[in-house]
Amino acid sequence: MAIAATSTNSLENFLPDKSSSKIAVAMSGGVDSSVALYLLKEAGYDVFGITAWIVAGGGRCCDDGVIDAVKVCDQLGVEHHAIDLRKDFSEGIIKEFHQSYARGETPIPCISCNNDVKWGSLLSYSLSQLGATHLASGHYAKISKINKQIKLVRPKEENKDQSYMLWGLTDEQLSKTVFPLADLDKDEIREIAKKAKLCVADKPESQDICFVSNGMTNSEYLTRILGEKPGDIIHVETQEILGQHTGSYNYTYGQRKGLGIAHKEPLYVVKIDSQANKVYVGNKDHIKGQHTFGRNVNFIEKNLPIKFTSLVKIRYNSEPSLAEVTILENDRVKVDFHEPVSAITPGQALAFYDPENFQIIYGGAWIEDPKEFLV
């Protein structure tokens, strides 16, 4: 299946000129990145594969992934390079993951990895050391150009839309990025891989965190890192102690199952006070809120007013909600939703989209502790 550059005045996928491009394809060893490499090669681009070695062991995206990436490159007759980023990944992504949970947050390490590793170290190394002009990946997202301005757009496969995970990229990084899978769905990608006889055509997807060992739950992993820290589970209204926990890091906002307590009505986690080591629970109304703040905001869309209307996602799988977004000082934003939303969770991300069509992502920010949930 061939792919071609498209109009710069639409939301169609934008691809660079073949004659002046050399594309490094970030390869995890999975089917998506492998098909991305295959499509670009078939379309006539000068390509090579590159894999970031970020974790030793675990048998998922790293050790086994590097091997599978090399196999695919060998099949397609292109070069493969690997870059050892284990130290950077450990000091940045993994350490922050631990600290975020210790603060009572629920982090998303994949967003940080995209920002700092894939479009940080990997892109920089590809450009400066390997002669690449662009970095391609198997992400489900789309890049368009409208009036010479870069737009990050949702892909055809909306169920796999990964634009939420990419809000932290700058327009400079996106100008050097290629998303070959933008107009394909997962079934089409699998079919392409099978027709091309790629060795990873039937490889299952991994939904787990790459540095948590196979067979280990998130709770088991965090307990090993942070240690058991018994504390109280408290009803937010009555202040009654309903039970005990072994670590507040085992809970997330809006959680209902696995609380380990009995009550006459369903209860949800509404607040995690990591400093006092207390977990507060309440009914469904207690997890609803209309206001929050975001830090470390990044805007891909330029020339936004100080206050603008946006469709906002508060987690990867959430439906977007209309909100007024106010840009504050110090790279912060205030978000006022038109209607209450459930479980605004510190450590997750706010992603801002155009309010008319829910297609163009304006940017995003990290969710701060929701002020109205403070007990």
Secondary structure by P-SEA (a helix, b strand, c coil): cbbbbcccccccccccccccbbbbbbccccaaaaaaaaaaaaaccbbbbbbbbcccccccccaaaaaaaaaaaaaabbbbbbbbaaaaaaacaaaaaaaaaaacccccaaaaaaacccccaaaaaaacccccccccccccbbbbbcccccccccccccccccccccccccaaaaaacccccccccaaaaaaaaaaaccccccbbbbcccccccccccaaaaaaaaccbbbbbbccccccccccccccccccccccccccccccccccccccccccccbbbbbccccccccccccccccccccccccbbbbbccccccccbbbbbbbbbcccbbbbbbccccccccccbbbbbccccccccccccbbbcccccccc
